[in-house]
Amino acid sequence: MNWRSVFPIAVLLLLSTSGCSYLFYPHAKEFTEKAKGATGVETLINLTNMAETTATAAKGGKGSDQPFDDLHNQFHAIDNSICCVEKSVKKQPAYALAVTHNKELKTIFKRLWKFKNDQPQRDQHLDLFVSELQEMRQTLETLR
């Protein structure tokens, strides 16, 4: 094997195991650092609070304006942080529900992305996103 045949495999392996979102969304890491709590659950709670505030600020906007861009990065910060909780937390049944809420956030955000330029769909999806964030935060509170 020469380096030309190994290089694409190495890049693929690196991208699939290194948390690509921080590679493609470097500001997500900044938001995670701002939200850093004493535990992984506290960090997630802080991120959901931050994202809820940003989603509210993004209402009435259009396209990839600053609040929408921040929300996008905060969403990726939440998505990346869900797996960074302590092992004892992952064993609790409520953690599985938190993971489900995260998957629902992904689905909602994909639709929100589709309608980012279209009112009132953007605001409707932002409202749905906020509602899901609140449900996720309630679940995370039980894991404290």
Backbone as CSV, one residue per row, in Angstrom:
resi,resn,N_x,N_y,N_z,CA_x,CA_y,CA_z,C_x,C_y,C_z
1,MET,0.837,-1.189,0.000,0.000,0.000,0.000,0.877,1.246,0.000
2,ASN,0.535,2.166,-0.859,1.252,3.434,-0.846,0.387,4.482,-0.154
3,TRP,0.929,5.662,0.070,0.227,6.721,0.811,-1.019,7.201,0.082
4,ARG,-1.042,7.090,-1.247,-2.200,7.536,-2.018,-3.417,6.654,-1.786
5,SER,-3.223,5.412,-1.503,-4.359,4.541,-1.236,-4.766,4.587,0.241
6,VAL,-3.838,4.912,1.115,-4.118,4.969,2.545,-4.729,6.315,2.938
7,PHE,-4.333,7.386,2.282,-4.768,8.728,2.649,-6.293,8.892,2.672
8,PRO,-7.012,8.488,1.609,-8.482,8.652,1.650,-9.129,7.856,2.787
9,ILE,-8.610,6.697,3.062,-9.145,5.879,4.152,-8.882,6.565,5.487
10,ALA,-7.704,7.120,5.657,-7.354,7.813,6.901,-8.234,9.046,7.104
11,VAL,-8.478,9.799,6.053,-9.337,10.982,6.152,-10.759,10.569,6.520
12,LEU,-11.278,9.546,5.867,-12.618,9.061,6.167,-12.716,8.601,7.615
13,LEU,-11.736,7.868,8.078,-11.718,7.397,9.458,-11.664,8.570,10.429
14,LEU,-10.825,9.537,10.135,-10.701,10.722,10.987,-12.024,11.474,11.070
15,LEU,-12.667,11.671,9.936,-13.928,12.409,9.916,-15.057,11.659,10.603
16,SER,-15.057,10.355,10.499,-16.162,9.591,11.069,-16.009,9.359,12.562
17,THR,-14.843,9.585,13.120,-14.648,9.304,14.538,-14.283,10.522,15.370
18,SER,-14.116,11.676,14.753,-13.601,12.810,15.507,-14.637,13.874,15.831
19,GLY,-15.898,13.585,15.653,-16.894,14.611,15.906,-16.869,15.645,14.802
20,CYS,-17.289,15.245,13.629,-17.236,16.110,12.445,-17.878,17.462,12.667
21,SER,-18.876,17.506,13.504,-19.572,18.768,13.680,-18.628,19.866,14.133
22,TYR,-17.664,19.549,14.969,-16.710,20.575,15.382,-15.801,20.946,14.224
23,LEU,-15.602,20.038,13.301,-14.802,20.348,12.129,-15.579,21.275,11.205
24,PHE,-16.838,20.966,10.975,-17.659,21.752,10.067,-18.365,22.920,10.756
25,TYR,-18.538,22.819,12.057,-19.201,23.865,12.839,-18.324,24.223,14.028
26,PRO,-17.195,24.888,13.778,-16.242,25.149,14.864,-16.813,26.023,15.976
27,HIS,-17.808,26.834,15.663,-18.388,27.681,16.707,-19.205,26.865,17.705
28,ALA,-19.600,25.653,17.335,-20.316,24.782,18.263,-19.452,24.511,19.491
29,LYS,-18.186,24.334,19.273,-17.276,24.078,20.400,-17.196,25.305,21.307
30,GLU,-17.210,26.487,20.718,-17.185,27.716,21.514,-18.429,27.807,22.396
31,PHE,-19.586,27.471,21.842,-20.813,27.504,22.636,-20.776,26.454,23.741
32,THR,-20.210,25.297,23.448,-20.085,24.263,24.470,-19.203,24.753,25.615
33,GLU,-18.119,25.419,25.273,-17.225,25.941,26.307,-17.907,27.023,27.148
34,LYS,-18.718,27.874,26.507,-19.460,28.908,27.240,-20.482,28.291,28.188
35,ALA,-21.039,27.168,27.791,-22.101,26.523,28.574,-21.562,25.511,29.579
36,LYS,-20.266,25.340,29.635,-19.641,24.303,30.462,-20.141,24.362,31.904
37,GLY,-20.678,23.237,32.358,-21.133,23.096,33.735,-20.242,22.121,34.479
38,ALA,-20.597,21.857,35.719,-19.811,20.937,36.544,-19.911,19.502,36.042
39,THR,-21.020,19.188,35.360,-21.218,17.844,34.810,-21.675,17.965,33.358
40,GLY,-21.668,16.851,32.671,-22.154,16.837,31.291,-23.628,17.208,31.204
41,VAL,-24.417,16.779,32.181,-25.839,17.106,32.196,-26.026,18.609,32.391
42,GLU,-25.265,19.206,33.294,-25.378,20.650,33.505,-24.980,21.431,32.252
43,THR,-23.976,20.953,31.549,-23.594,21.595,30.287,-24.743,21.538,29.297
44,LEU,-25.399,20.380,29.192,-26.538,20.241,28.287,-27.698,21.153,28.696
45,ILE,-27.967,21.248,29.976,-29.033,22.134,30.451,-28.703,23.573,30.083
46,ASN,-27.452,23.972,30.287,-27.034,25.328,29.926,-27.169,25.565,28.424
47,LEU,-26.818,24.558,27.631,-26.945,24.684,26.172,-28.406,24.801,25.738
48,THR,-29.297,24.046,26.384,-30.710,24.149,26.014,-31.263,25.524,26.381
49,ASN,-30.837,26.060,27.514,-31.249,27.426,27.892,-30.759,28.436,26.862
50,MET,-29.500,28.299,26.478,-28.883,29.202,25.508,-29.609,29.106,24.159
51,ALA,-29.881,27.893,23.716,-30.528,27.687,22.426,-31.964,28.214,22.437
52,GLU,-32.646,28.081,23.562,-34.011,28.598,23.647,-34.021,30.120,23.504
53,THR,-33.100,30.784,24.169,-32.988,32.244,24.062,-32.684,32.656,22.629
54,THR,-31.774,31.939,21.988,-31.389,32.253,20.615,-32.522,31.989,19.634
55,ALA,-33.244,30.891,19.834,-34.369,30.571,18.948,-35.443,31.643,19.035
56,THR,-35.669,32.142,20.220,-36.641,33.221,20.389,-36.167,34.475,19.659
57,ALA,-34.875,34.757,19.742,-34.309,35.925,19.053,-34.346,35.764,17.532
58,ALA,-34.347,34.522,17.054,-34.335,34.257,15.609,-35.715,34.422,14.969
59,LYS,-36.749,34.533,15.801,-38.103,34.687,15.250,-38.214,36.004,14.498
60,GLY,-38.920,35.953,13.393,-39.129,37.141,12.578,-38.016,37.387,11.580
61,GLY,-36.951,36.604,11.664,-35.828,36.791,10.754,-36.009,36.029,9.459
62,LYS,-34.947,36.059,8.665,-34.971,35.377,7.385,-33.563,34.923,7.036
63,GLY,-33.454,33.724,6.483,-32.165,33.219,6.031,-31.230,32.896,7.180
64,SER,-29.953,32.894,6.857,-28.928,32.573,7.861,-28.445,33.849,8.537
65,ASP,-29.373,34.546,9.188,-28.984,35.734,9.945,-28.214,35.295,11.190
66,GLN,-27.703,36.236,11.952,-26.838,35.900,13.093,-27.535,35.012,14.125
67,PRO,-28.775,35.316,14.551,-29.410,34.418,15.521,-29.594,32.995,14.971
68,PHE,-29.940,32.885,13.695,-30.124,31.564,13.106,-28.794,30.816,13.043
69,ASP,-27.730,31.513,12.674,-26.406,30.897,12.622,-25.969,30.442,14.018
70,ASP,-26.214,31.281,15.019,-25.878,30.899,16.395,-26.682,29.679,16.833
71,LEU,-27.976,29.670,16.497,-28.817,28.532,16.856,-28.312,27.255,16.184
72,HIS,-27.897,27.369,14.943,-27.353,26.229,14.215,-26.145,25.643,14.955
73,ASN,-25.239,26.506,15.371,-24.060,26.048,16.105,-24.424,25.514,17.483
74,GLN,-25.392,26.131,18.150,-25.828,25.637,19.456,-26.493,24.274,19.327
75,PHE,-27.254,24.091,18.266,-27.853,22.783,18.010,-26.761,21.713,17.885
76,HIS,-25.710,22.031,17.128,-24.618,21.058,16.987,-23.878,20.856,18.306
77,ALA,-23.790,21.880,19.116,-23.163,21.733,20.435,-23.973,20.766,21.302
78,ILE,-25.293,20.889,21.267,-26.156,19.963,22.016,-25.982,18.550,21.484
79,ASP,-26.023,18.419,20.170,-25.902,17.105,19.539,-24.574,16.436,19.890
80,ASN,-23.513,17.216,19.937,-22.202,16.655,20.277,-22.066,16.357,21.761
81,SER,-22.765,17.111,22.593,-22.612,16.975,24.048,-23.462,15.866,24.647
82,ILE,-24.469,15.407,23.935,-25.369,14.399,24.492,-24.619,13.107,24.834
83,CYS,-23.578,12.821,24.111,-22.825,11.589,24.374,-21.698,11.802,25.389
84,CYS,-21.532,13.022,25.859,-20.414,13.343,26.749,-20.813,13.368,28.220
85,VAL,-21.922,12.745,28.549,-22.325,12.688,29.949,-21.631,11.500,30.623
86,GLU,-21.664,11.505,31.931,-21.008,10.463,32.705,-21.671,9.098,32.471
87,LYS,-20.887,8.028,32.627,-21.399,6.671,32.400,-22.586,6.354,33.300
88,SER,-22.544,6.810,34.542,-23.647,6.529,35.464,-24.945,7.163,34.983
89,VAL,-24.857,8.299,34.318,-26.042,8.978,33.777,-26.597,8.189,32.600
90,LYS,-25.713,7.679,31.758,-26.155,6.933,30.575,-26.935,5.668,30.936
91,LYS,-26.743,5.169,32.150,-27.437,3.956,32.582,-28.872,4.229,33.037
92,GLN,-29.208,5.493,33.260,-30.537,5.840,33.746,-31.549,5.855,32.592
93,PRO,-32.771,5.396,32.847,-33.789,5.378,31.797,-34.076,6.765,31.200
94,ALA,-33.985,7.792,31.995,-34.264,9.147,31.491,-33.238,9.579,30.450
95,TYR,-32.046,9.012,30.485,-31.038,9.360,29.477,-31.522,8.930,28.091
96,ALA,-32.136,7.758,28.008,-32.662,7.289,26.721,-33.717,8.266,26.188
97,LEU,-34.517,8.828,27.085,-35.512,9.816,26.673,-34.823,11.096,26.191
98,ALA,-33.750,11.500,26.853,-32.995,12.679,26.424,-32.416,12.468,25.025
99,VAL,-31.943,11.263,24.752,-31.424,10.946,23.416,-32.552,11.029,22.382
100,THR,-33.732,10.565,22.752,-34.882,10.662,21.846,-35.234,12.120,21.572
101,HIS,-35.227,12.950,22.613,-35.472,14.389,22.410,-34.429,14.977,21.464
102,ASN,-33.185,14.558,21.598,-32.131,15.055,20.720,-32.412,14.663,19.265
103,LYS,-32.862,13.451,19.052,-33.203,13.011,17.692,-34.377,13.818,17.140
104,GLU,-35.327,14.146,18.003,-36.445,14.977,17.567,-35.960,16.386,17.215
105,LEU,-35.013,16.917,18.003,-34.431,18.224,17.678,-33.781,18.195,16.291
106,LYS,-33.094,17.102,15.977,-32.470,16.978,14.653,-33.512,17.068,13.546
107,THR,-34.596,16.340,13.713,-35.657,16.327,12.704,-36.269,17.716,12.547
108,ILE,-36.544,18.357,13.658,-37.134,19.694,13.611,-36.163,20.675,12.969
109,PHE,-34.878,20.572,13.331,-33.916,21.521,12.773,-33.757,21.334,11.269
110,LYS,-33.825,20.111,10.785,-33.756,19.888,9.330,-34.898,20.606,8.623
111,ARG,-36.101,20.543,9.195,-37.238,21.241,8.614,-37.076,22.751,8.762
112,LEU,-36.566,23.173,9.902,-36.315,24.598,10.129,-35.332,25.127,9.097
113,TRP,-34.295,24.353,8.814,-33.314,24.742,7.798,-33.991,24.914,6.436
114,LYS,-34.889,23.996,6.126,-35.592,24.060,4.842,-36.421,25.342,4.729
115,PHE,-37.012,25.765,5.833,-37.902,26.925,5.823,-37.264,28.194,6.394
116,LYS,-35.948,28.247,6.468,-35.290,29.406,7.092,-35.585,30.714,6.366
117,ASN,-35.930,30.650,5.088,-36.223,31.856,4.305,-37.715,32.146,4.181
118,ASP,-38.548,31.269,4.695,-39.986,31.373,4.485,-40.738,31.629,5.791
119,GLN,-41.393,32.778,5.849,-42.274,33.064,6.973,-43.695,32.695,6.551
120,PRO,-44.544,32.160,7.370,-44.417,31.971,8.809,-43.839,30.607,9.196
121,GLN,-43.462,29.769,8.196,-42.967,28.423,8.507,-41.726,28.475,9.403
122,ARG,-40.842,29.427,9.160,-39.638,29.532,9.992,-40.033,29.710,11.454
123,ASP,-40.905,30.674,11.715,-41.300,30.936,13.099,-42.060,29.766,13.710
124,GLN,-42.867,29.086,12.906,-43.590,27.914,13.415,-42.612,26.818,13.833
125,HIS,-41.587,26.600,13.017,-40.597,25.577,13.354,-39.710,26.019,14.515
126,LEU,-39.448,27.302,14.630,-38.713,27.803,15.800,-39.517,27.556,17.076
127,ASP,-40.833,27.775,17.013,-41.680,27.497,18.174,-41.636,26.021,18.543
128,LEU,-41.698,25.163,17.536,-41.627,23.721,17.778,-40.267,23.332,18.361
129,PHE,-39.214,23.945,17.838,-37.865,23.681,18.334,-37.752,24.083,19.807
130,VAL,-38.289,25.243,20.161,-38.261,25.713,21.554,-39.026,24.750,22.448
131,SER,-40.173,24.299,21.987,-40.972,23.354,22.766,-40.192,22.071,23.034
132,GLU,-39.497,21.579,22.019,-38.703,20.351,22.184,-37.510,20.587,23.106
133,LEU,-36.895,21.761,23.022,-35.803,22.104,23.933,-36.286,22.090,25.389
134,GLN,-37.473,22.629,25.616,-38.040,22.661,26.965,-38.293,21.257,27.486
135,GLU,-38.819,20.389,26.625,-39.039,18.999,27.024,-37.722,18.292,27.317
136,MET,-36.725,18.545,26.484,-35.415,17.938,26.712,-34.835,18.422,28.034
137,ARG,-34.952,19.711,28.308,-34.408,20.266,29.555,-35.099,19.649,30.764
138,GLN,-36.423,19.457,30.691,-37.149,18.818,31.793,-36.610,17.413,32.038
139,THR,-36.350,16.696,30.971,-35.793,15.347,31.105,-34.393,15.399,31.707
140,LEU,-33.583,16.348,31.234,-32.224,16.475,31.769,-32.232,16.835,33.243
141,GLU,-33.201,17.628,33.670,-33.294,18.000,35.081,-33.455,16.769,35.965
142,THR,-34.137,15.742,35.459,-34.320,14.515,36.247,-33.013,13.728,36.371
143,LEU,-32.064,14.028,35.514,-30.778,13.312,35.527,-29.738,13.985,36.430
144,ARG,-30.064,15.151,36.944,-29.102,15.867,37.815,-28.724,15.078,39.011
